């Protein structure tokens, strides 16, 4: 990445939404006053230094130049917090000097808790974010089917469905348990009425006077006190809730997938007896790994490896390829002493996986070609650490 201000101005993002806790980490009032004050002092010094150096040398300021503009200094400690926990800047190192390049002119808190952070380099000012009294609600993620020409025609249909649902709900019987005595009384009431018109005297007139009158059988007292099976209803509801909870837990657990990590450590060693390039691979999950390193030609004297299969090819460059599915390491013994070696590493993703790289504390350049990631950096005695993440495709 370049630190040229004019080049950045033509390629920078106008506005960038930051997810996570980037805003709260620097500006949340629940943190100490010192942290809030340092955030203000840093950003004011940064835009002032950038305005001055952009006009004079067409570049962004280094950490020491930002520190010179700050009231209380401590830019290096603040930079560690800024780069480790937030996503406002990219750090670029050139000849051991660190520069901070912003990712955009305006930063938006995707959580809606804070107002925007706006960098105005032309005026040398900054608009710092403040906590909103009422956080903005996230925009609903709704999309209309592309083939529907008149989405408004769905509204009457939706209203009709809602009306039918309400009517169906109103027609449902009450779920309050009733006693069998109440049900029995309602059923037998018409029978009792009919029985009133057929009195014993009337029956005696039409038939034999000695025939006794019919009498309705009484419901046993034990049955009159019985209740509807409310316990069964409660048990059914409890089982339903358990089933819903199990489905929700299964869906949520299947959606959260942790990436598989493979860690790399490359270093250069020079001593009086030997000079070699080392690469250590830590692969605790046993991920199938295919890595190729391209180096200057005629650089190697011999090679040793463990934990994988290594091949080496010579031509216009020296190519070393390592295939492994466990922890592995490679040592390339060099001809002569090297203080800096330009290295290019290629990482192929296995079928069914996406892959990405995270490099720590080193200037680097990453490109992607189809399913392969290409990482370029200059290897020195300081070494470089990076991680490769694999995520299964859905």
Buried (B, 14 or more C-beta within 10 A) or exposed (E): BBBBBEEBEEEBEEEBEBEEBBBBBBBBEEEEEEBBEBBBBBBBBBBBBBBBBBEEEBBBBBBEBBBEBBEEBBBEEBBEBBBEEBBBBBBBBEEEEBBBBBEBBBBBBBBBBBBBBBBEBEEBBBEBBEBEEEEBEEEEEEEEEEEEEEEEEEEEEEEEEEEEEEEEEEEEEEEEEEBBBEEBEEEBEEEEEEBEEEEEEEBBEEEEEEEEEEEEEEBEEEEBEEEBEEEEEEEEEEEEEEEEEEEEEEEEEEEEEEBBBBBBBBBBBBEEEEBBBBBBBBBEEEBBBBBBBBBEEEBBEEBEBEBBEBEBEEEEEBBBBBBBBBBBBBBBBBEEEBEEBEBBBBBBBBEEBEBBBEBEEBBBEBEEEEEBBBBBBBBBEEBBBBBBBBBEEE
